[in-house]
Structures are given as C-alpha cells and as structure tokens.
Amino acid sequence: MTTQEAAERIGVSVRHVQRLVAAGDLVAVGPDRIDAGSVAQWTAQRTGGRLRAWEEPTAWAAVALLEGVPAPWLGQAQRSRLRSALVGISGAELAARARNRAMIHRYHAHPRALDHLARDIVASGATRGIGELTATPGRLDGYVDRSAVQRLVERYRLETDPAGSVTLRATGMRRDVVAELAQGRRHVLAGLDLAGSTDARERSEGQRLLERAQEELRG
C-alpha cells in the first residue's frame, strides 16, 4: 500500500508513518510503499485503541505483578498504582498499554537455523500451543536483549520479512527476569504476545489469558 493509504489505515499523518518506518515499526518496500502486513501487525499491537503505552520498566512490572512476582525496579508507590490500574482495565487495554515491553522484529530464516537461534532467545510459550491453540511448527517467537539483535541477524542471515516465521522481541529488561516471567504459571507473557497477533483466534486466546490473570490479581 502507499504511504498515504497506510496513514489512513492507522489514522495518523504521512509524516507519522515515515517516523514509524524510520523506527522500524513499519516496513517500507519502496519509495512510497509500505508493507501491508507490517501495518496490520502494528494495528494489532494497539487493539485497545489509542491508549498511551507504559514505559518499558512499567510494562514488565505489570507482567510481574500479574504473575505474582516482585518487581523491585519500581518503587512501592508505583507498584501500588500499577496494581490498581491492572484490575481496572480489559485484557485488550492491558495488551495495548504493555506494548513497549519490547520492539518487535520479524524475519525469514533458513529452517536449519531455527534450532540454533532458539538457544539465543527466551521463548514466551506463545507458539507452543496454549488453551485451544495448537503448537506452530517452524515458527520461532521470543525475547532477546536489544543489543544482540544485529548480531543474531548477521550470524543466522536473517532477512527482514513482516510475514516471516521468526519474531524477535528486543527488550532492555534483564534476560533472567524475562526468563522467569516467561515460565510463569499464568502465561501472562504468552498472553501479551498472542493478544498482539493478527490472527483472530490467537488474539482472543491471548486476551483470555490476560483477563484470567487479572481476575486472580483481583482475588
């Protein structure tokens, strides 16, 4: 689609679309062409509407609180306000507000590279099959330190592809924290990943997981 069409689709100015391309949020495929898949994915991440996203530390603290895990990187007052916010919003709103936990990059990779690449990421479990969803063979989705993305792209010869089978979620949160939260029994991180999917069934399952975790937090 053209840049103008992309701007109309997501309800922003052409200049804003250009900024999203420069930031890597949208993928340009020509001087005035934007990949439609990247527009759909950007929109899916904002299912809850034009909600202001939390800063990265707050987004990760939200995951921690919903998993019943301490979030010591926030102060006590901040955690208390965040807890109150978490019980008062919908699963879709939660997914939209927590989108800054990581920047999403999608790639095509040679099938033989997937097993090796899997050792370098923290998988959230979103592609393993949760609830009524089935595992997705040949698909890799996980979190990496943002400083490692370029190294992985070069090592495994990844090619930018909005419809690719590899999703790398680049974050500044410590790997050990991400790994602990990815293994949480409430599957909050997987729920967030699924809630931002362009697939309706995955998005619905993600929101269900988030709302279930919110119910447990409400007690």
Buried (B, 14 or more C-beta within 10 A) or exposed (E): BEBEBBBEBBEBEBEBBBEBBEEBBBBBEEEEBBBBBBBBBBBBBBBBEEBEBBEBBBBBBBBBBBBEBEBEBBEEEBBEEBBEBBEEBBBBBBBBBBBBBBBBBBBBBEEEBBEEBEEBBBBBBBBBEBBEBEEBEEBBBBBBBBEBBEEBBEEBEBEBBBEBBBBBBBBEBEBEBBEBBBBBEBBBBBBBBBBBBBEEEBBBBBBBBBBBBBEEBEE
